[in-house]
Amino acid sequence: MFITEPPASEASERIYKSSSDSQGFVMNLTHAWAWRADVFEGFAELRSQLTTRSTLSKREQAVIVCATAAQLGDSYCCLA
């Protein structure tokens, strides 16, 4: 990845562990978020609040995110 590792912190280690536990590896995106783990955790909490009562499945939510990213011209996000 072209982004260097952020300084080690309790928050960055927490999101690395969460990514590793849930997916079996740490995604490149997680390394980028580790620079601002506080913002990532706030975003994750907001996303959770917005989707908790949703009747959409995780797959349906992912399709909406991909379609939105594609429409906005974000090919990396759409393909990732």
Residue frames relative to the residue before (quaternion, step in Angstrom):
aa qw qx qy qz dx dy dz
M 1.0000 0.0000 0.0000 0.0000 0.00 0.00 0.00
F 0.4837 -0.6988 0.4528 0.2697 3.57 -1.03 0.72
I 0.6271 0.5022 -0.3458 0.4848 3.60 1.22 -0.25
T 0.4173 -0.7055 0.5121 0.2566 3.56 -0.85 0.94
E 0.6105 -0.5532 0.4243 0.3758 3.52 -1.26 0.42
P 0.4371 -0.6733 0.5198 0.2921 3.60 -1.01 0.73
P 0.6346 -0.4855 0.3994 0.4495 3.59 -1.21 0.22
A 0.5512 -0.6192 0.4426 0.3419 3.57 -1.02 0.76
S 0.0947 0.7712 -0.6244 0.0801 3.53 -1.02 0.85
E 0.6539 -0.5048 0.3871 0.4096 3.53 -1.27 0.33
A 0.6661 0.5112 -0.3021 0.4513 3.60 0.96 -0.87
S 0.6737 0.4777 -0.3151 0.4675 3.61 0.88 -0.86
E 0.6332 0.5186 -0.3349 0.4669 3.60 0.98 -0.75
R 0.6218 0.5477 -0.3342 0.4491 3.58 1.06 -0.74
I 0.7138 0.4242 -0.2845 0.4791 3.62 0.84 -0.84
Y 0.5778 0.5493 -0.3810 0.4682 3.62 1.13 -0.51
K 0.6719 0.4960 -0.2953 0.4640 3.58 0.89 -0.95
S 0.6411 0.5252 -0.3231 0.4569 3.57 0.95 -0.84
S 0.6588 0.5004 -0.3011 0.4742 3.58 0.95 -0.88
S 0.6714 0.5002 -0.2911 0.4628 3.56 0.90 -0.93
D 0.6650 0.5093 -0.3015 0.4556 3.59 0.94 -0.88
S 0.7421 0.4277 -0.2393 0.4573 3.59 0.90 -0.89
Q 0.8132 0.2562 -0.1229 0.5079 3.61 1.04 -0.71
G 0.5161 -0.6632 0.4056 0.3596 3.56 1.23 -0.21
F 0.7683 0.1233 -0.0901 0.6216 3.57 1.32 -0.02
V 0.4464 -0.6612 0.5224 0.3011 3.58 -1.29 0.20
M 0.3686 -0.7520 0.5088 0.1995 3.57 -0.58 1.18
N 0.6206 -0.5322 0.4201 0.3939 3.57 -1.22 0.50
L 0.6224 0.5576 -0.3361 0.4345 3.56 1.02 -0.81
T 0.6260 0.5391 -0.3355 0.4526 3.58 1.05 -0.72
H 0.6182 0.5334 -0.3397 0.4668 3.58 1.07 -0.72
A 0.6449 0.5060 -0.3206 0.4748 3.58 1.02 -0.76
W 0.6679 0.4975 -0.2968 0.4672 3.59 0.93 -0.90
A 0.5799 0.6178 -0.3760 0.3750 3.61 1.09 -0.63
W 0.5513 0.5950 -0.4015 0.4252 3.59 1.19 -0.39
R 0.7800 0.1107 -0.0622 0.6127 3.59 1.13 -0.64
A 0.0820 -0.8434 0.5309 0.0099 3.53 0.59 1.19
D 0.6062 0.5610 -0.3551 0.4377 3.58 1.09 -0.66
V 0.6588 0.4857 -0.3035 0.4878 3.59 0.99 -0.80
F 0.6257 0.5371 -0.3348 0.4561 3.58 0.99 -0.82
E 0.6808 0.4871 -0.2979 0.4588 3.57 0.84 -0.94
G 0.6306 0.5160 -0.3273 0.4785 3.60 1.06 -0.69
F 0.6461 0.5117 -0.3085 0.4749 3.57 1.00 -0.86
A 0.6563 0.5149 -0.3102 0.4560 3.58 0.92 -0.92
E 0.6489 0.5101 -0.3130 0.4698 3.58 1.00 -0.81
L 0.6526 0.5050 -0.3130 0.4702 3.59 0.94 -0.86
R 0.6499 0.5107 -0.3149 0.4665 3.57 0.92 -0.91
S 0.6389 0.5239 -0.3218 0.4623 3.57 0.98 -0.80
Q 0.6543 0.5071 -0.3129 0.4656 3.58 0.93 -0.85
L 0.6898 0.4923 -0.2805 0.4508 3.57 1.00 -0.82
T 0.7789 0.3659 -0.1829 0.4754 3.58 1.04 -0.69
T 0.4508 0.7233 -0.4430 0.2783 3.62 1.19 -0.29
R 0.7724 0.3378 -0.1867 0.5044 3.59 0.85 -0.89
S 0.4318 0.7163 -0.4515 0.3109 3.57 1.25 0.03
T 0.3650 -0.7105 0.5550 0.2321 3.55 -1.11 0.68
L 0.5033 0.6416 -0.4317 0.3857 3.59 1.27 -0.01
S 0.4529 -0.6590 0.5250 0.2915 3.56 -1.09 0.74
K 0.6678 -0.4658 0.3761 0.4424 3.59 -1.29 0.21
R 0.6370 0.5321 -0.3212 0.4560 3.59 1.01 -0.79
E 0.6591 0.4941 -0.3080 0.4760 3.60 0.93 -0.85
Q 0.6288 0.5193 -0.3325 0.4736 3.59 1.02 -0.76
A 0.6503 0.5179 -0.3135 0.4589 3.59 0.98 -0.84
V 0.6286 0.5270 -0.3354 0.4633 3.60 1.01 -0.76
I 0.6447 0.5140 -0.3197 0.4669 3.59 0.97 -0.82
V 0.6474 0.5092 -0.3190 0.4689 3.60 0.95 -0.85
C 0.6726 0.4957 -0.2965 0.4626 3.60 0.89 -0.94
A 0.6635 0.5003 -0.3090 0.4625 3.59 0.92 -0.86
T 0.6469 0.5103 -0.3128 0.4724 3.58 1.00 -0.80
A 0.6519 0.5091 -0.3095 0.4691 3.59 0.93 -0.89
A 0.6478 0.5123 -0.3187 0.4650 3.58 0.96 -0.84
Q 0.6605 0.5124 -0.3050 0.4562 3.57 0.93 -0.89
L 0.6917 0.4587 -0.2698 0.4883 3.56 1.08 -0.71
G 0.5216 -0.6692 0.3886 0.3595 3.57 1.30 -0.06
D 0.4795 0.6541 -0.4478 0.3765 3.60 1.20 0.38
S 0.1709 -0.8364 0.5133 0.0882 3.57 0.17 1.28
Y 0.6220 0.5451 -0.3652 0.4274 3.63 0.98 -0.70
C 0.6835 0.4737 -0.2917 0.4726 3.57 0.80 -0.99
C 0.6440 0.5366 -0.3198 0.4415 3.57 0.94 -0.87
L 0.7197 0.4346 -0.2508 0.4798 3.59 0.92 -0.89
A 0.6186 0.5555 -0.3531 0.4292 3.58 1.05 -0.70
